[in-house]
Amino acid sequence: MTHHGPVRIPVQKAARPKVGNERGVFQMGTSKIKRVGVARWYWGDVYHWMLTLSWPNFFLLVGVSYLLTNLFFATAFYMVPGSISNARPGYFPDALFFSIETLATVGYGYMNPGSTYGHLVASTEILFGMVQVAVVTGLLFARFSRPTSRILFSDVAVITPFNGVPTLMLRAGNERGNLILEASVRASLIRRELTQEGQMFTRFYDLELERETTGVFALTWTILHRIDESSPLWGKTQEDLLREAATLSVLLTGTDDTLNDFVHARQTYSADHIFYNHHFADIMSDKLEGNVRILDYSKFHDIYPDGSEGGNMPGAALAHPG
């Protein structure tokens, strides 16, 4: 059987690099840096901790707090007989439902405080309930109003000749249909080095980029770093980067034109996610009918070995390392 056109060939590689959200752990490439020797808990970080919780954990925390609050005040009513009028003696569910009604300030109906002690407990619970509702409402608003971006980074970076000069390339894309204004990008190479005194030291090298800013980031952005004599990648092979435990760190920032607020995204690439002698597939088509171009995000992560005939739309990818 005869095959026409390029064939998709999978590339064997490590898992896609992701910036992790594990608490106390900083993700850098495929490595995880875990902090030790610091205080495990600080009350001043409660607000920050609640904002960084996942939505399921946040609602679980709110539900558990609501249940524990009602159990606490129901027990306070239950332990003093006569504190609730018309409640069945020794029947805890009556005290629990009375506590729920009091916390929500919905009105007592058949049951109401039956003693001075009952009024004191009910007054305290009402005050606590108003504070609790205000706190949860504020946290919900803060979580919903946090500016977020949907900036997509390529799974890998490549090094390929560009206008006759070896060039490090990676892609960023705006997955939303809006604009990111005054976008800027920074890239750094991080590696472990041995000093003249024989000590291992982690060094950060800022990479000079072909274009570090753009007035409007709407679709995609190919980030380029020319590897010349001034580059920390000059003369380096992939084996050198692996031996030095090198990591490429990228930060993209800008102002979301919908939210009118600052947004950012970052990604890291370990040495085994930097492919030498490969280039990205072309994801922008020529003009079609109706003066329309196609931007094909399905090929966003696809790369081709240098010298292959692939890379132009339309056509299947030769390599998809993601």
C-alpha positions in Angstrom: 0.0 0.0 0.0 1.3 3.4 -0.9 1.2 6.3 1.6 0.9 9.9 0.4 2.1 12.9 2.4 4.1 13.0 5.7 3.5 10.4 8.4 3.0 11.2 12.0 5.9 9.7 14.0 5.7 9.8 17.8 8.8 11.0 19.7 9.7 9.2 22.9 10.3 11.7 25.6 9.6 12.5 29.2 6.2 13.8 30.3 5.1 17.3 29.3 6.6 19.9 31.6 4.0 21.5 33.8 4.2 24.2 36.4 3.0 22.4 39.5 0.6 23.6 42.1 1.7 21.3 44.9 1.8 23.1 48.1 5.3 23.8 49.4 6.9 22.6 46.1 8.3 24.7 43.3 8.2 23.0 39.8 11.2 23.7 37.6 11.3 21.6 34.5 10.8 18.0 35.5 12.4 18.7 38.9 10.5 19.6 42.1 12.1 21.8 44.7 10.6 21.2 48.1 11.0 23.8 50.9 12.0 22.5 54.3 13.1 24.3 57.5 10.4 27.0 57.3 7.3 27.4 59.5 4.6 25.0 58.4 1.8 27.4 59.4 1.4 31.1 59.8 -1.9 32.6 60.7 -1.3 35.7 58.5 -1.4 33.4 55.4 -4.9 32.1 56.0 -6.4 34.5 53.5 -3.8 33.5 50.9 -4.3 29.8 51.6 -8.1 30.1 51.1 -7.6 31.8 47.8 -5.2 29.1 46.5 -7.5 26.2 47.5 -9.1 24.3 44.6 -12.8 24.9 44.2 -13.8 21.5 45.5 -11.6 21.9 48.6 -12.9 25.4 49.1 -16.6 24.4 49.1 -15.7 21.4 51.3 -14.1 23.8 53.8 -17.2 26.0 53.8 -19.5 23.0 54.3 -17.4 21.6 57.2 -17.2 25.0 58.8 -21.0 25.5 58.5 -21.6 22.0 60.0 -19.2 22.4 62.9 -20.6 25.8 63.8 -24.1 24.5 64.0 -23.0 21.4 66.0 -21.2 23.7 68.4 -24.1 26.0 69.1 -26.6 23.1 69.0 -24.6 21.4 71.8 -24.6 24.7 73.8 -28.5 24.8 73.6 -28.8 21.1 74.2 -26.7 21.0 77.4 -29.0 23.5 79.2 -32.6 22.2 79.3 -35.2 24.8 78.8 -33.0 27.1 76.6 -35.3 26.4 73.6 -39.0 26.8 74.1 -41.2 24.0 72.5 -38.2 21.8 71.8 -38.6 18.1 72.7 -36.6 17.4 75.9 -33.5 15.3 75.2 -34.0 15.4 71.4 -30.7 16.7 69.9 -32.1 17.2 66.3 -34.4 20.0 67.6 -31.4 21.8 69.0 -29.5 21.3 65.7 -32.3 22.7 63.5 -32.9 25.6 65.9 -29.2 26.4 65.6 -29.4 26.3 61.8 -32.4 28.7 61.8 -30.6 31.0 64.2 -27.4 31.1 62.2 -29.3 31.9 59.1 -31.5 34.5 60.9 -34.6 33.1 59.1 -37.0 33.4 62.0 -37.8 30.8 64.7 -41.3 29.7 63.9 -42.5 27.2 66.5 -39.2 27.1 68.5 -37.6 30.2 70.1 -35.2 31.0 72.9 -36.8 30.0 76.2 -34.4 31.5 78.8 -31.9 34.3 79.3 -29.2 31.7 78.6 -30.9 30.7 75.4 -31.1 34.4 74.3 -27.4 34.9 75.0 -26.4 31.8 73.0 -28.8 32.8 70.1 -27.4 36.4 70.0 -23.8 35.1 69.9 -24.7 32.7 67.1 -26.4 35.4 65.1 -23.4 37.7 65.4 -21.1 34.8 64.4 -23.3 33.8 61.5 -23.3 37.4 60.1 -19.5 37.4 60.2 -19.2 34.0 58.7 -21.5 34.9 55.8 -19.5 38.1 55.2 -16.2 36.2 55.2 -17.5 33.5 52.8 -19.0 36.2 50.5 -15.8 38.1 50.4 -13.7 35.0 49.6 -16.1 34.0 46.8 -15.9 37.5 45.3 -12.1 37.5 45.6 -11.8 34.1 44.0 -14.1 34.9 41.1 -12.5 38.3 40.5 -8.9 37.1 40.4 -7.6 37.8 36.9 -6.5 34.6 35.1 -5.0 34.0 31.7 -5.3 31.2 29.2 -1.8 31.4 27.7 -0.7 28.2 26.1 3.0 27.3 25.9 4.5 24.7 23.5 5.2 21.4 25.0 8.9 21.7 24.0 11.4 24.2 22.8 13.6 23.7 19.8 17.0 24.9 18.5 17.2 25.3 14.8 19.0 27.6 12.3 17.0 30.8 11.7 18.4 33.3 9.1 21.7 31.4 9.4 22.0 31.6 13.2 21.3 28.8 15.6 18.2 30.0 17.5 16.2 28.8 20.5 12.5 28.9 19.8 9.3 28.2 21.7 5.7 29.1 21.2 3.1 30.9 23.2 -0.6 31.3 22.3 -3.6 33.2 23.5 -6.4 30.6 23.8 -9.0 33.3 24.6 -10.6 35.4 21.9 -9.6 38.6 23.5 -6.4 40.7 23.5 -3.5 40.9 25.9 -2.1 44.4 25.7 1.5 45.5 26.2 2.6 41.9 26.6 6.2 41.2 27.5 8.2 38.0 27.8 11.3 37.1 29.7 13.4 33.9 29.4 16.1 32.7 31.7 18.5 29.7 31.6 19.0 28.1 35.0 21.9 25.7 35.6 24.1 24.4 38.3 27.8 25.5 38.1 30.9 24.7 40.0 32.7 27.8 41.3 36.5 28.3 41.5 36.2 27.5 45.2 34.7 24.1 44.4 31.1 25.0 45.5 28.0 24.1 43.5 26.0 27.3 42.7 22.7 27.8 40.9 23.1 30.5 38.3 20.3 32.4 36.4 21.2 33.8 32.9 18.7 36.2 31.3 18.4 35.4 27.6 18.3 38.2 25.1 15.2 37.8 22.9 14.6 39.0 19.4 11.4 40.6 20.6 10.6 41.0 24.2 7.4 43.1 24.0 4.4 43.4 21.7 1.6 45.9 21.8 -1.1 43.4 21.2 -0.9 39.6 21.9 -4.0 38.1 20.2 -3.0 34.8 18.5 0.4 33.2 18.8 4.0 34.4 19.5 7.2 32.6 18.6 9.8 33.5 21.1 13.3 33.6 19.7 16.8 33.7 21.3 19.8 33.9 18.9 22.6 31.6 20.1 25.8 33.6 19.5 29.0 34.2 21.4 27.2 36.2 24.1 24.6 33.5 24.7 24.9 31.0 27.7 23.8 28.3 25.2 26.8 29.0 22.9 28.6 25.8 22.1 26.3 23.7 24.3 24.9 20.4 23.3 21.9 18.7 24.7 24.3 16.4 26.6 25.9 19.5 28.2 22.5 20.8 29.3 21.5 17.4 30.8 24.8 17.2 32.7 24.3 20.8 34.0 20.7 20.1 35.0 19.8 23.2 32.9 16.3 24.5 32.9 14.7 27.1 30.7 12.2 29.4 32.5 9.7 31.6 30.6 7.4 34.3 32.0 4.8 36.2 29.9 2.9 39.1 31.3 0.4 41.7 30.0 -2.9 43.5 30.6 -6.1 41.6 29.7 -8.3 44.0 27.7 -11.5 42.4 29.0 -10.6 42.4 32.7 -8.4 45.5 32.4 -6.1 43.9 34.8 -2.6 42.4 34.9 -2.3 38.7 33.9 0.7 36.4 33.7 1.7 32.8 32.8 4.9 30.9 33.2 6.5 27.7 31.9 9.7 25.8 32.5 11.5 23.3 30.2 14.1 20.8 31.4 17.0 19.9 29.1 15.2 16.8 27.7 12.4 19.1 26.5 14.7 21.2 24.4 15.0 19.5 20.9 18.1 20.2 18.8 17.8 20.3 15.0 14.0 20.5 15.0 11.6 23.2 14.0 7.9 23.9 14.7 5.2 23.1 12.2 3.6 26.1 10.4 0.2 26.6 11.9 -0.9 29.5 9.8 -2.4 28.7 6.4 -2.2 30.8 3.2 -5.3 32.8 2.3 -8.3 30.6 1.5 -11.7 31.5 0.0 -13.2 34.6 1.4 -9.8 36.1 2.4 -9.6 33.9 5.5 -6.6 32.3 7.1 -6.7 29.2 9.3 -4.7 29.1 12.6 -4.6 25.4 13.5 -4.0 25.0 17.2 -4.0 21.2 16.8 -0.5 21.5 15.4 0.7 24.0 18.0 3.1 21.5 19.7 4.2 19.7 16.5 7.8 19.7 15.5 9.8 18.4 12.5 13.4 17.3 12.1 15.4 19.9 10.2 15.7 19.0 6.6 12.3 17.3 6.4 9.7 18.4 3.9 7.0 18.8 6.5 6.0 21.9 8.3 3.7 23.7 5.9 -0.1 23.6 6.1 -2.0 21.6 5.2 -0.4 18.2 6.1 0.1 15.8 9.0 2.8 16.4 11.6 6.0 14.4 11.5 6.4 14.6 15.3 4.1 15.5 18.1 6.0 15.2 21.4 3.2 16.3 23.6 
